[in-house]
Amino acid sequence: MISKLSNWYFSKKALPFWGILILDCLIVLGADFLVYALNNGVLHTVQHFGLLFGTFCFYLLFYIIGFRLFHTYSGIIRYSSFVDLQRTGFAMLTGLVLITAMKYGFHSDRWLVEIRMRDIGLAALLATALMWGVRVLVKFMYDSAFHQKQAKRVFIYGVKAGGVGLAKSIRNQDASAFILAGFVSDESDMTSRYLMGVRVFPNDENLVKEMKQHQAEVLLVSPLKNDSIRNNPGMVDQLVAAGIKIHMTSAIQEWDGKSNLNHTQMKEVEIEDLLPREKIEINLDSVKELLTDKVILITGAAGSIGSEIVRQVAHFNPRRLILIDQAETPLHDIRLMMARQWPDIDALTIVGDICMKELMEKIFAENRPDYVFHAAAYKHVPMMENNPGESIHNNVDGTRIIADLSVKYGVKKFVMVSTDKAVNPTNVMGCSKRICEIYVQSLDKAIKDGKVKGITQFVTTRFGNVLGSNGSVIPLFKEQIKHGGPVTVTHKDIVRYFMLIPEACKLVLEAGTMGNGGEIFVFDMGNPVRIIDLAQRMIQLSGAKNIEIKITGLRDGEKLYEEVLNEKENTRPTFHPKIKIAMVREYDYAEISHQIDELVRQSLTDDDMAIVKRMKTIVTEYKSQHSKYEILDNPSIDTISNV
């Protein structure tokens, strides 16, 4: 019977409030009768049971007032906390005070059974203890005996607000996914202590051993410890090698330190979560002041960078967003996102090619944008190496069209998204982006010198790879691991810089809005990451066995080390510690315009060698690597006589 009753109770989400209220009332009445019987005899109590019951029920009304004031019946007993016990105590004290006032203020003993205040006080104390006991017992039984069998035992890394918040969430969960088995702390004064009934263990070489002894399968990382674990690859490797799962908040969703923290916000880590990085903060007020109630045009709005710029700009309540991309399906997704999340913003989604000058001019003429964020570009190195004409057509000519229209229609600021591959380029894609940089910089200077009439300020932002991009190695590695390998790496020594898309876009917005025109803003990408180490870590995290890493050789145009600055360039600091300004060579606008005219005409031919040779005359530091165009870098060989 008892077993059936307990199973029924714990199978319910919670007892109704009246059930808890009735239970507490019965406890109060039971305590009243027990104390009276002990002090006055059982026989006397039985003989006057009716009168006593009426008196105790009358007194009970005052306790019910206390229950109502402190909402003792509103909680869930099995999730009771110290606060709930406090409320119960205050409710009983309130009832006792009211009874005392009534007895001595209204002389109620004339029409009620005379009961000494000592007995009333003892009964109240006993009832309080019994209500506390019931709550503690139910919580203990639930925590001990009714956890789901499939629940995993966990350690929590962090003993401050974040770690304690996670522990409380685990203890209060309705369907138990985790059972708290211990805490992990970097602070020596906290180790070997007990917190919330479990031991705090030091973060040392014995951590895995302790977790195994306590049958812990998962390490939950407090949001306050995210940076600590990212910067401790040894700890991660130790845990992963032992088959212990790591859960932490998403790479793009950090805890604000104030709101309630729930264990359901945690997820099993992916490689993006563990890459070392610093949290990036920007001057949101300045960005908001410039973008609010403005007309903003974004090219490449459906791409990895462009779509995130759309999201971040939308938070500043622009008057209108003009979103351009030639990829129909992802742009449709952006359209649905805007309608769902920002229905009050006038968002115009246009499927179109930035190289279609007539269409672009119509868009500019009708909408008169205040700011342009130019993120449209072909970016895949091997693809552009095989299609240099398209690289020039889209990247160079498309940029020139958007830049020229920005000047013509009075755009305040033009922000171009560039790449670290534009520094000492070794491939067609990188060189095409460097030519874009040169053009917008020379145009900005021509405007400032009065050679070109206009008000537009041109700003360039330059950074490396972004995590989550469709073209990054991480999605490729995930797919290869999913299919059992091999994981392909082009070279064992190849390294790359990585940054989260939201963080990169934050810097784009601040650099773009705070720049004065003509600058190339270079983002501090942190420390470079070896791609082979990235692959190994991803294999470990996946739990897959016998996955081979295969070295395939460098692709056409690929180099081992991406650079942020040309060796001849210097930098100077800016308004943000993660943003520097590159000091680069200046180009004459008329000359570079003529060279680009010739390059665009050349791109209409099928002569890849001739196209690339002309690119090299504009960007003299462009030296091909692992490419058929390397022959053009040998001045002793005249491969093209009529270029």
N, C-alpha and C positions, 0 to 999 in steps of 0.2 A: 504493500500500500504506500509506504513512505517513498519507495523507489519510483513508483508510478507518479506520485505527486511532485517529486523533485524534477523528474524528467518533463512533466507537463509545464512546470514553472519555467525551467530554463529553456524550454523550446519556444516560449513566448518572447516577444520583443520586450515587453514590460507589463507588470500588473497595472490595471487602471488605477487612477488616483484614489478613487473611493475604496479600493481594496487595501491600499497602504494606510489610508485614514482609519478604516475600521480596525485594522491590525493594531495600530498605535492606540486607539481608544480601548480595545480589549486589554492591551498591556497595562494601561493606566488603571482601569477598573480592577484588573487582577492584582496589581500592586497595592491598591487601596484595601481590598479585602484581606490580602495576605498580612499586611502590616497591622490592620485592625484585629485580626484573629490572633496574631502572635502576642499583641499587647492586652487583649481583652478576653481571650479564650475563644476556642472554636465553637463551644456550645452557645455562648452568648451571641456570637456572630450569626449562627444558624437561626436562633430564635428571632432575631431582629433583621433578618435578611432583607425583607421587603422595604423597610424603612431605610436601612443602610444603602440599598441599591438606588433608591430615589435620591438620597443625599449625594452619593458618589456620582450619579449621573448629572446632578445639578452642578457639582464641582467640575465635572468633565467639560461642561460647556465653556468654562474659562480656559481650560487647556486647548480646546478646539480653536478658541480665538487666537491663542499663541501659534497653533499649527497653521492657521490661516495667514497670520502676519508674516511668518517665516517660511511659508511654502514647504513645509517638511514632507508633504505627500506628493510633490511634483517631480521628484527625482526618480531614478531607477535604482532600486536597493542594491543590486549586484555591482553597480558602478559607484557606490558610495565612496566619498572622500572625506577628508578632515573637515572641509567646509560643511558638508551635510551633517556631520556629527555636531558641529558648532550650532547650526540652525536648530537642531533638535533640542540641545541644551538650553538655548535662548528661549525657545517656544515654551518649554516646561517651566523655566524661571518666570516668564511672563504670566503664565497661568497661575503659578503659586503666589505671585505678588497680587494679582487680582482677587484671588480667594481670600488672602489675608486682609485686603482692603474691605472686601465685602463682609467678612466675619466681624471685624471690629468697627466698621463704619455703619453697618445696617443691623447689627445684632441678630444675624440670621439664625443663631442657635435656638431662638425662641420657636421657630417653626421647622427646623431641621434637626436631625440627630446630632447631638453634641459630640464633636470629634476634636481631640486636642490638636493644636497646631504642630506639636511634635510629631504626631502620627501622620498628619498631612504632609509635613516636610519630608519625613522618612519615606513615605509612599512615593512622593514626587522624585526623590533621589533614586529609589529603586526602579521606578518606571523609566527614568532617563537611562540608567545603566542597562536595563533590559532592552530598550530600543536601540541603544548603541550596540549591544551584544548581538541582536538580531541582524543588524546591518553588516557588522563585521563578519559574522558567521556566514551569511549568505554570500558575501563577496569572496570569502576564503574558499567556500565550497565551489563557487563558480570558477575561480582562478585555478583551483587545484584539481577538481574532478571533472569539470564539464568543458574544458578546452577541447577544441577539435583535435582528433587524433593526428590529422595531417599537418597541424601547426608546426612551424619550424622554430627551433630555439635560436635566439639571436643575441649578439653582443652589440652594444651601441658605442660608437666612437665619439666621445665628447660628454662632459659631465656638467656643462653649464646649461643655459636656457634651452638651446636647441636639442641637446641630448635628453634632458628631463622632459621636454615637450613630446618628443618621440616616445619615450617610455610611458608617459601618461596616456598617449594615444593608443599604444599597444594594450595597456591594461584595461582601457575602456572600450575596446573594439567589441562589436556584437558577435561577429563570426571570427574566431581567432585564427589569424594567419600566422602570427608570431607569438612566441613566449619569451619574455625577457629573462636572459640567463646571466648577464653581466654587463659592466661598463668598461670602457678602455679610456685611459687618460694619459696625456703627455706630462702632466704635472705630478711631480714626485710626492708632494704633500697629500695628494688625493688617493694614491694607490694603497691597496690593502684595507681601505675603508669600505663601508657599506652604504649604498644609496638605493632607496626604494626597495630595500630588502635583499639586494643582490650585491656582490662584491665588485669593487673597482680594481681592474687589473692594469699594470703598467704596459705601455706600448714599447715592448722590447723584443728580443729574439725568442722569447718563450710564449709570445702571444698565440701563435697557432697551436702550440701544445696545450695551452689553457683552454682554448676554444674547443679543441678535440675532446679534452677531458670532460667538459661541460656539454658535450654533444651539440655545440652551436654550429649551425650550417651557414649562417648569414651574418655579415657585419653591416649594420645600419650606420651611415655616416651623418652626424649632425651637420646641418648647413653651415654652422660656424667652423666646421673642420674640413670643408670641401677643399680649400686651398692647401691645407696641411697634407691631405692624402694625395692631391695632385702633384705636390712637390716631393713626395716620398715614394719614388718608384720601387725601392727595395721592399717596402711594406706591401705594396700592391702585388709585386711578384711573389712574395712569400705566401700571401693569402690565396692568390690564384693557383699557385702550384699545389696548394693543399686542398684545392677543390672548394674553397669557401667563397660564396657569392658576396659581392659588394653591392649595396644599394645606397643611392644618394639622390639628391634633388637633381632635376634636369639641368643640363649645361646652360640653358637659356631661362631657367626659372629659379632664381635665387630667393631665399627667404628674407623678408624684410626685417626680421628680428622682433616684430611686434605682434603680427597676426598669429592666430592659433595654428600650430603646426600639427599636421596629421601624417601618420605613417603611410597613408595612401598616396601622398605626394611623392613618395620615394619610388624609384625604379631601379632595376638592375642596371649597373653602369655599362655604358658603351665607351668606346675609345675616345669619343669626343669629350666625355665627362672627365677623363683622366689626363688629358694633355695639359701640361703646366701653362698657366696664364695668370695675368693680373686682372682684377676687376676694373673695368673702365667706366669712369663717370664723366659726364659732359655737362656743360652749362646749358641746361634745358631752358632756363628763362630767356637767355639770349636767342636761342634757336626759335623758341615759341614766339617771341616778339617779332621776328622777321618773317615767319611763315604763316602765322595766323591771319585768316581772311585774305590770303593771297591766291592767285591763280598759278598753279604749279604743273609743269609738264615733265613727265618722266618717260624716257625712252627705255626699251628693254624691260618694261614694267612687269613682264611675266617671268623674267629670269630669276636666278638665285639672289643676286644683289638687288636688282630692280624691284622685285616683289617685297623685299624687306624694307626698302626705302619707302615704298607705298604705305606699308603698315605704320612705320614710324612717323612719316609726314602726316598721316591721317589723324594721329593723336593731337596734332596742333591745330585742328579745325580750319583747314584751308577753305577758301571760298569755292574753289573748283580744282579738281584733279583731272588732267588729261593724260591718259595712260595708253602708251603706244607700244605695240609688239606685233611681229608677224607670225608668232606662234598662236594659233587660234584657240586650242584647247586650254593651255595654261592661262591665257588671258581671260577666257571665260570663267575659269576658277577664281581669278582675281575679281572679276565683275560680281560673282556671287558673294565673295567674301566682303566686298564693299557694301553690297546691299544688305547683308546680314549684320555686320558689325558696325558700320557707319552709314546708316540709311539717310542721315541728314546731310551728308556731304554730296555735292553735285560731282559725281565721278563719271567721266566720259571715257569709255574704253574703245580704242580704235585699232582694228587689225590693219596693219600697213607696214610698208618697207620704208625705212628712213631715207633710202636712196631715191625714192619717188619725190622729186623736188616739188612738183605741182601739188601733190597731196599734202606734203608737209607745209607748203606755203599757205594753203587753204586753212589748215589747222591753226597756224600762227596768226593769220589775219583775222579769223573768227574769234579766237580765244584770248589773244594778247597776253601770254603768260608773263608773270613777274619773275619766276625762277624756273630754270631748266636743269634737271638732273639727267645727265646723259650716261646711261648704263648699257646701251645696246652695243653689242660687239660679238664677232666670232672669236672664240677664245681657245679652241682646242688646237694645240701645237701641231700634232701630226696631220690633222685635216687641213690646216692652213698651209702647211709645208707642201702639200700636194695640190693646193688650190690657191696660189698666190694672187691670181687675178680677182677671185672673190674676196680675199682678205683686203685688197686695196679698195675694191668696189664698196664693200660694206663698212669696214672699219674707217678707212681714210676718207673716201668721198662722202659717206654717210655722215661722219662727224663734221666735215666741212659744210655740208648743206645745213645741218642743224645749227652750227655755230654762226654761219652767215645770216640765217633767218633770225637768230636771236638778236644780232646787231640791228638788222633791218626793222624789227618790230619792237625794239626797245626793252628787251629782257634785261632785268637788273643784274642778274648773275647767272652764269653758265658753269655748272659743276660737272667735270668729266671724271669718270671712273677709269683709272688706268691700272697698270699691273707692274710688279717688280720685274717681269720679263722684258720690259722696255729698257731696262738698264743693261748696257753692254749686250744688246740682243744677239742671240745665236740662232734665231729662227724667224720665219716670216711673220708669225703672229706678233711676237715681241717688237719687231721692227715697225710693223704697221701701227702699233700703239704708240711707239716713240714718235713716229711722224705726226700722229694726232696731237701729241703733247706739243711738238714743235709748232704746229699750225696755230693752235689756240693761244699759245704763249706769244707768238709773233703778232697775232691779231690783237691781243690785249695791249701789247706795247704800241702797235700802230695807232690804236684808239687814244692812248695816253699821250702820244706824240703829236696827235692831231692829223695824222696821215689818213686815217679812216674816221668818218663821222659816226659816232655812236656813244652809248653810255654803258654798255655791257662790260661787266668784269668777268674774266675767265679764270677759273680755278681748277687745278688738276689734283686729284688724289691718287696716290700710288701705294698699293699694298700687295701682299702675296696671296697664297691660297686661303680659301675660307672653308671651314668645316660645314658639311651639309650641302655643298655645291654639287650639282649633278655631274660635274666633270672631274671631281676630286677622286683620289685613289680609294677613299674609304668605302663608298658604295660598291666599287669594283671588288675590293677585298671581301666585303660581306657576301657578295654574290658567289665569289669563288669558294669561300669557306662553306657556304650553304650547300654547294654541289660537291664537296669533298676534296677540293683543291685541284691542281696546285695553285698557290698564291704566287702571282707573278710580280717580280720586282725587277726594274730595268737594270739597276746596278747596286752593288752592296754598299757603296759609299754615298749614294745620292741622298741629299738632305733638302728639306723644304721648310718654309715658315708657314705657320697655320694661325688662323684667327677665326673666331665665331662670326657668322654672318651678321647677327644683330649688333655685335660690338664693332665690326668694321663699318657698318652703316651709321652707327652713332657718330663715329669719327668723321665719316663722309659729310654728315649733316653739319657738325660743328665746324669742320674745316671749310666747307662750302659757304656757310653763312657768315663766318668770321673773317674769311680771307678778303683781301683788298683787290685781288686780281693780279694775274701774272705768276702766281706762286705754283710750285709743285709741292704739295704737302706729302711727306713721306711718313707712313705709320710705323711705329715701333712694334714689330711683330713678335718680340720676345726672342726666345732661344730657338734655333732651328732644330728640327726633328729628323732623325734618320728614318727613311722610309722602311728599311728592313726591320728596324726595331718596332716601328708601328705595326708592321705585318705580324711579327712574332707576338706582340701584346694582344692583338685582335684574335689570333688563334687561341691563345691562352684563355682569354675572356669567354670565348665561345664554348669552351669545354671540349671542342673537337679533338680527336686523336689522329695521329699519323697524317697530318696535313703538311705537305711538302712546300717549301718556298723555292721557287724556280727563278733564277737570274736569266733574264731574256736579252739583255743588252740595251743600251740607250737607244731611244727612238729618234727618228729624224728631227734634228733641231733641238734636241733636249740637252741640257747641261747639268752637271753634278750639283752646282751650288747656285742658287738664285741670289742675286744681289739687290740691295735696296737703292744704292747710290752708285753712279758712275765713279770710277776711280779719280776722275778729274773734278768731281763735284765735292763741295763742302755743304754743311748744313748749319742752320741757325735755329735757336729755340723759338717756340711760339707760345700761345696762350694755354696750351695743353702739353703736359709732359710726354705724352705718347705720340705727339705730332711734331715733326720737324719740317723746316722749309729747305728744299734742295736749292743750292746755288748753282745754276746751270748756265750753259752758253746761250747767248741771245742770238736770234736769227732775224734777218730782214724779211719783213712781211711780203714785199713785192717779189723778192727772189724766191722765197719758199712757195708762194702761190704759183709762180711760173713752173717750178719744179714739180709741184703736185699736179698741175694741169697736164704736164707731160707724162707723169706716172699714171694718171687715170686713163689717158689715151692709150698708153702702153698696156694697161690691164685688160683692155678690150680684145687684145690679141690672145692667141693660144701659146705664145712663146714665154714659157715660165722663166727660162734663163734670162731673157731680156728684161722681164718685169723685175726680177730679183736684182739684177745688175743695176738697174736704175734706182732701186731702193737703197742700195749700198752707196750710191753717189750722194744721196741725201743724208743718210745716217752712216757716217764714215766709220763709226765704231762697231757696226754690224759685221760680225765675223761668224760665218756659218759653222756649225759643229754637227758631226754625224749626219751629214746632209749632202745631197748631190750638188748643192750650190757651193760647196767648199772650193771647188775649182775656180770660182770667180774671185776668190781672195788671193790667188796667185797672180801677181802683176805681170809675170813673165809669159803668161798664157793668154792670148787674145781669143777667147772663145766666141765672142760676138763682135763682129766687125761693123755692123750697121746700126748699133744702138746709139 
